[in-house]
Amino acid sequence: MKAMGKKKRRNEAANIREIKPEIRVLGIDDAPFTPRSKEMVDIVGVVFRGGRSVDGFMHTKVQVDGVDATEKIADMINRSPHYEQLRVVMLNGVTMAGFNVVDIKDLHELVKLPIIAVTRDKPDFDNIRKAIQHLPGAEKRWRSIEKAGKIAAIHTREGETPIYVHVAGVSEETAKHILRSTSIRSNIPEALRVAHIIAYGLKQE
């Protein structure tokens, strides 16, 4: 059944024709961590019905400045009992746990769902490229960032500052509609806002 579901998603992912008010959105964020450590960092996924109510949670761990984020997040999603209901995945940016880069094009292929990577501020890619030069596999990390394509500024709420997004498996216009319909309490979609709150709380003593 899951294989059939993935085949259907392959055909649907590039164009979500109808954005329902209760579209199932997965928001993913990482917990605070110690820079340049070798620790494993909590990754939290929160499933929302649109921007209104929580449906479930997911969890995995990735290494600070590692290279396992794409595979670990894909495995977390594919193994989840919520998988069949999901229609879109939102990430807090294209890096987790420092410079553990999520290749959003590969993630899209692995989970057969549209991917929207969101940041509050426009990333400084020149500084990011400099920062990863000392890490193993620096060029591969940078290629994954380049593969994400152009970054777009989107206003999710009237009168508020824009957010910045990369997309995979969905058009920028459709992504804009999804982001606007799920950003209820701030200019950040609720699934991401709540994932951030929970992930941050996991690190508190």
C-alpha positions in Angstrom: 0.0 0.0 0.0 2.8 2.4 0.9 4.5 1.7 -2.5 1.2 2.6 -4.3 0.9 5.7 -2.2 4.4 6.8 -3.2 3.7 6.2 -6.9 0.6 8.4 -6.6 2.6 11.1 -4.8 5.2 11.1 -7.6 2.5 12.2 -10.0 0.9 14.7 -7.5 4.0 16.3 -6.0 4.8 18.8 -8.8 1.4 20.4 -8.7 -1.0 20.4 -5.7 -4.1 21.3 -7.6 -6.3 22.1 -4.5 -5.0 23.5 -1.3 -7.5 22.4 1.3 -7.8 24.4 4.6 -6.7 21.3 6.5 -3.8 20.3 4.3 -1.4 18.0 6.3 1.9 19.9 6.7 5.0 18.5 8.4 7.3 21.2 9.9 10.9 20.2 10.8 13.4 22.0 13.0 16.5 21.2 14.9 17.3 21.7 18.7 20.0 24.0 20.0 23.5 22.4 19.8 27.1 23.1 20.6 28.9 24.4 17.5 31.8 22.3 16.2 31.0 19.5 18.6 30.4 15.9 17.5 27.1 15.7 19.4 23.9 14.2 18.0 21.2 16.8 17.7 17.4 16.3 18.1 15.3 16.9 14.9 11.6 17.4 15.6 8.8 17.1 13.1 5.3 18.4 13.9 2.3 17.4 11.7 -0.3 20.2 11.4 -3.7 20.3 9.8 -3.2 23.5 7.9 -2.3 26.1 10.5 -5.0 25.2 13.0 -4.3 22.0 15.0 -1.5 19.5 15.7 -2.0 15.9 14.4 1.3 14.3 15.5 5.0 14.3 16.0 8.2 12.8 14.6 11.8 12.6 15.9 15.3 11.7 14.8 18.9 12.8 15.5 21.6 14.1 13.2 25.3 14.9 13.8 26.5 18.5 14.2 28.2 19.5 10.8 27.6 15.9 9.6 26.3 14.6 6.3 23.4 12.5 7.4 20.5 15.0 7.6 18.9 14.2 4.2 18.8 10.4 4.8 17.8 10.7 8.5 15.0 13.0 7.8 13.8 11.0 4.8 13.8 7.8 7.0 11.9 9.6 9.8 9.2 10.7 7.3 8.9 7.4 5.4 8.6 5.4 8.7 6.0 7.6 10.2 2.4 6.4 10.6 1.4 10.0 9.5 3.2 9.5 6.1 0.1 8.7 4.0 -1.7 11.9 5.2 1.2 14.3 4.5 1.0 16.6 1.5 4.0 18.9 2.1 7.2 19.1 4.1 8.6 22.4 5.5 12.2 22.7 6.8 13.7 25.5 8.8 16.3 26.2 6.1 18.5 23.9 4.1 20.9 23.2 6.9 20.4 21.4 10.2 22.7 21.1 13.2 25.2 23.6 11.9 26.2 22.8 8.3 24.6 19.4 8.0 23.0 20.2 4.6 19.6 18.9 3.6 19.6 18.3 -0.2 16.0 19.2 -0.8 15.9 17.8 -4.3 17.1 14.4 -3.0 14.7 14.6 -0.1 11.9 15.2 -2.4 12.8 12.1 -4.4 13.2 10.0 -1.3 9.8 10.9 0.3 7.8 11.8 -2.8 6.5 15.0 -1.2 7.0 18.7 -2.0 9.7 20.3 0.1 9.6 24.0 1.2 12.7 25.2 3.1 11.9 28.4 5.0 14.2 31.1 6.6 13.2 34.3 8.3 16.3 36.1 7.0 17.8 35.9 3.5 20.9 33.6 3.8 24.3 35.0 3.2 25.6 32.3 0.8 29.0 33.8 0.5 29.6 33.5 4.2 28.0 30.0 4.2 30.4 28.8 1.5 33.4 30.2 3.5 32.2 28.5 6.7 31.9 25.0 5.2 35.4 25.1 3.5 37.0 23.5 6.6 34.5 20.7 6.7 34.9 17.3 5.1 33.1 17.1 1.8 32.8 20.9 1.5 32.2 20.9 -2.3 29.5 18.2 -2.0 27.8 20.3 0.7 28.0 23.4 -1.5 26.6 21.5 -4.5 23.6 20.4 -2.4 23.0 24.1 -1.5 23.3 25.1 -5.1 20.9 22.4 -6.2 18.2 24.0 -4.0 18.0 26.7 -6.8 17.0 30.3 -6.5 15.6 31.7 -3.2 12.3 33.5 -3.3 11.0 36.2 -1.0 7.3 35.6 -0.1 5.0 37.7 2.0 2.8 35.3 4.0 0.9 38.0 6.0 -0.2 41.5 5.0 2.1 44.2 6.5 4.8 41.8 7.8 8.3 41.2 6.5 8.8 38.5 3.9 10.3 35.0 4.5 12.7 33.3 2.2 12.1 29.9 0.6 13.7 27.2 -1.6 11.3 24.7 -3.1 11.5 21.2 -4.6 8.7 19.3 -6.2 6.3 22.2 -6.1 5.9 25.5 -8.0 6.8 28.7 -6.3 3.3 30.0 -6.7 1.7 26.9 -5.1 4.3 27.1 -2.3 3.2 30.7 -1.7 -0.5 29.7 -1.4 0.5 26.9 1.1 2.6 29.2 3.2 0.0 31.9 3.3 -2.8 29.5 4.3 -0.7 27.9 7.1 0.8 31.1 8.6 -1.8 31.9 11.2 -0.1 33.6 14.1 3.0 35.0 12.5 4.7 35.1 9.1 6.1 31.6 9.8 3.8 28.6 9.1 2.4 27.1 12.3 4.0 23.7 11.8 7.5 25.2 11.7 6.8 27.7 14.6 5.6 24.8 16.9 8.5 22.5 15.8 10.9 25.3 16.8 9.3 25.7 20.2 9.4 21.9 20.9 12.9 21.5 19.6 14.2 24.4 21.7 12.5 22.9 24.8 14.2 19.6 24.4 17.5 21.3 25.1 16.4 23.0 28.3 17.5 21.6 31.7 
